[in-house]
Amino acid sequence: MKKQKYFVLGIIFISGLLAGCCSSGKTTDFKNTISLPPGNAEVKVLIMEISANTGERNFKAKIEEVTGYGPATPMLAVGSEVEIYLPETSAKNDEIKKDDRLYMRAYYQTAPEENGYWTFIKLIGK
């Protein structure tokens, strides 16, 4: 009788383990997972100001949403304002205007003995 109790308890225990290890029905769609390179972030921003000094163009943007980070990328706080360098080769002059809302990718660069800065990589959408 005692062996039968342990056998039943063992069956119940193993059944509980198997039920706990089974899939909960939730699946991850890896096709929609964005894999970004190190130092990259995809963000939705509001363009606050555009400046063009001595051939360089920068814009000040307010972060509205961060949709992805690559490894070793500094965090961006929603609501914060950041200065972003806009290389001449990356966007046409008329593509980015003040008060535009953009979905874009930017890269955080650092140089020895200097503070890092964000560089515009590509426009994903408006």
C-alpha positions as CSV (number, residue, x, y, z in Angstrom):
1,M,0.0,0.0,0.0
2,K,2.9,2.4,0.9
3,K,4.6,1.7,-2.4
4,Q,1.4,2.4,-4.3
5,K,1.1,5.8,-2.6
6,Y,4.7,6.7,-3.6
7,F,4.0,5.5,-7.1
8,V,0.9,7.7,-7.5
9,L,2.7,10.7,-6.0
10,G,5.6,10.1,-8.4
11,I,3.2,10.0,-11.4
12,I,1.5,13.2,-10.2
13,F,4.8,14.9,-9.7
14,I,6.1,13.9,-13.2
15,S,2.8,15.0,-14.7
16,G,3.2,18.4,-13.1
17,L,6.8,18.8,-14.3
18,L,5.8,17.9,-17.9
19,A,2.8,20.3,-17.8
20,G,5.1,23.1,-16.6
21,C,7.7,22.5,-19.2
22,C,5.3,22.4,-22.1
23,S,4.8,25.5,-24.3
24,S,2.3,28.1,-23.0
25,G,1.0,28.8,-26.5
26,K,3.0,32.0,-26.8
27,T,5.4,32.1,-29.7
28,T,8.0,34.6,-30.7
29,D,7.9,35.8,-34.3
30,F,11.6,36.1,-35.0
31,K,11.0,37.6,-38.4
32,N,9.8,40.9,-36.8
33,T,12.8,41.1,-34.4
34,I,15.1,43.9,-35.4
35,S,18.8,43.0,-35.2
36,L,20.8,46.3,-35.1
37,P,24.6,46.6,-35.3
38,P,26.5,47.8,-32.2
39,G,26.1,51.5,-31.5
40,N,22.8,51.8,-33.5
41,A,19.4,52.9,-32.4
42,E,16.1,53.2,-34.3
43,V,14.0,56.1,-33.0
44,K,11.0,58.2,-33.8
45,V,11.9,61.9,-33.4
46,L,10.4,65.4,-33.7
47,I,12.8,67.8,-35.5
48,M,13.2,70.8,-33.2
49,E,15.9,72.8,-35.0
50,I,18.2,72.5,-38.0
51,S,21.5,74.2,-38.2
52,A,24.1,74.5,-41.0
53,N,27.5,75.8,-39.8
54,T,30.6,75.8,-42.0
55,G,29.3,73.0,-44.2
56,E,28.2,70.7,-41.4
57,R,24.6,70.2,-40.8
58,N,23.1,69.2,-37.4
59,F,19.7,69.0,-36.1
60,K,18.2,68.9,-32.6
61,A,15.6,66.2,-32.2
62,K,13.2,65.3,-29.4
63,I,13.0,61.5,-28.8
64,E,9.4,60.4,-29.1
65,E,9.9,56.6,-29.2
66,V,12.8,54.2,-29.2
67,T,12.0,51.1,-31.3
68,G,15.4,49.3,-31.0
69,Y,19.0,49.3,-29.8
70,G,22.1,47.5,-31.0
71,P,24.6,46.1,-28.5
72,A,26.7,48.7,-26.6
73,T,24.4,51.5,-27.6
74,P,23.8,54.3,-25.0
75,M,20.2,54.5,-23.9
76,L,18.0,57.4,-25.2
77,A,15.3,58.7,-22.8
78,V,11.9,59.4,-24.3
79,G,11.3,63.1,-24.2
80,S,15.0,64.0,-24.2
81,E,16.5,66.3,-26.8
82,V,19.7,65.2,-28.7
83,E,21.9,66.8,-31.3
84,I,22.3,64.6,-34.4
85,Y,25.0,65.1,-37.0
86,L,23.7,64.9,-40.6
87,P,26.3,63.9,-43.1
88,E,26.0,65.5,-46.6
89,T,25.8,62.1,-48.2
90,S,23.0,60.7,-46.1
91,A,20.0,62.9,-46.8
92,K,19.0,65.6,-49.3
93,N,18.6,69.2,-48.0
94,D,14.8,69.1,-48.5
95,E,14.2,65.7,-46.9
96,I,14.4,66.8,-43.3
97,K,12.6,69.9,-42.1
98,K,11.8,71.6,-38.8
99,D,8.7,70.1,-37.1
100,D,9.0,66.8,-39.2
101,R,8.3,63.6,-37.4
102,L,10.8,60.9,-38.6
103,Y,11.5,57.3,-38.0
104,M,15.2,57.0,-38.4
105,R,18.4,55.0,-37.6
106,A,21.3,56.8,-35.9
107,Y,24.8,55.7,-34.8
108,Y,26.5,56.7,-31.6
109,Q,30.2,57.5,-32.3
110,T,32.9,58.2,-29.8
111,A,36.5,59.4,-30.3
112,P,39.3,59.3,-27.8
113,E,39.4,62.3,-25.4
114,E,36.0,63.5,-26.8
115,N,32.3,63.2,-25.9
116,G,30.3,60.9,-28.2
117,Y,27.8,62.1,-30.7
118,W,24.9,60.7,-32.7
119,T,25.1,60.5,-36.5
120,F,22.1,60.1,-38.8
121,I,22.4,56.9,-40.9
122,K,19.1,56.5,-42.8
123,L,15.5,57.7,-43.0
124,I,13.2,54.8,-42.4
125,G,9.9,56.7,-42.7
126,K,8.0,59.9,-42.0
